[in-house]
Amino acid sequence: MIARNTCSQSEKCAVIAHNIAQLHRRLAEMSGGSDGGGLSDLVRSLIIELHAEMVELYRRIAVYVRRMRDIFRNSEPCQRLSRIECIGPVTATALIGAVGAEPVSRMFASWRHGRAVP
């Protein structure tokens, strides 16, 4: 649970983190150690699985971020879009992926207004 207590009166709840980074650290702490931290084997097992899943998701996100950076670096239309204030690599790559690359301004204008360009 992250910074929100939505338990009913009959349930026993505890907030273990206030953000994702803190949750990641707390899960690592709770799943480690030989004493079990006072947790049942079932709960400890679930925490270990959850932590492993989070680690795998972070790994996959890092792969996608690297891919997006590579696409951005090797795409002249993305580079052109990134020269516009407040458009960075992620936005430029997403826009080119959504509307195409040639000609960027015409396609983006029509895409923005919900019309396809022939």
N, C-alpha and C positions, 0 to 999 in steps of 0.2 A: 504494500500500500504506500502510496506516495502522498504525503501531506494532506490526506483527506480521510476523515473517519466517517464511514458510511455504515458502520455496523449497527445492528439493532440492539436494543437493551439486553437481549438474552445472549448476544455473542460477545466473545472476548477479543478485542482488537488492540493492536499497537501500531503506531506509525513508526516505520523503520527508516524512512528516508524522506527528504524534502525535494530531491531532484534525481535525475537519472544517474549522474555520476556518483552521488552519494548512495543510491540504491545498489549500483554495481559494487562499490566498496563493501557495503554492509552484507550483501549476499556472499561475497568472497570471505568475509570474516565469519559469517554464520555457518558456512559450509566447511570451513577449516577447523583445525584444532582437534585434539584427541578426546577432550571431555564432552564434545557434542553441544556445548553451550546451553545445556538444559533442554535441548529440543528432542522430541521423539525421533526414532529412526526414520519414520515415514516423513515427517516434516523436513528433517535434514536431507533426506533423499530428494524430496521435491525441490528444495532450495538448491541443491547441487545441480539438478537437471535444469532449473531455471537459469542459474548462473552460466552453465555451459551453453544454453541457448542464446543468452545475451552476448556471450563472447563470440559465438558463431555469427550472430547478426552484425556485430561491430566489424568482424573480419570481412563479411560480405559488403557492408557499406563502404569500407576502405577500398575494396576492389572496384566498386562502381565509381567512387570518387576518382580513382586513378584513371579509369576508362574515360570518364567525362573530361578530365584534364587533358588527356591525350587527344581526344576529339577536338577540344577547344584549341589546343596548341596547333593542330594540323588543319584547322578550318579557317580559311580566309574570311568567309562570311561571319563566322563567330567573332573573329578578331575585329572586323569592322563594327559589328554591333556593340562590342565591349567598349568602344570609344565613346559611346553615349553615356552620359552621367547616370549613375545608379544601375547600370547593366554590367554585371560581372560575368565570370565564366559560366556559372550555373544557368543564369537567366538567358544568356546568349545561346548556349548550347540547346536549352529547352525550346527556345523560340525557333531556332533553325530546324530542330527536329520536328516541331509542330507545323510550321508553315512552309518549310523548304528554304532553299538558298538563293534561287535566282528568279527574278530580281527581288531582293529582300524587301525593299521598301514597298513595292507594289503588292506583293503577296501579304505582307504584314498588314497593310492598310485594309485589304479586302478581308483578311482573316479576322481582324479586329471588329469589322462591321458585319460579320457573319455571312459573307459572300465568298464563293470560290472564284478564283481567277482562272479563266480558260487557258 
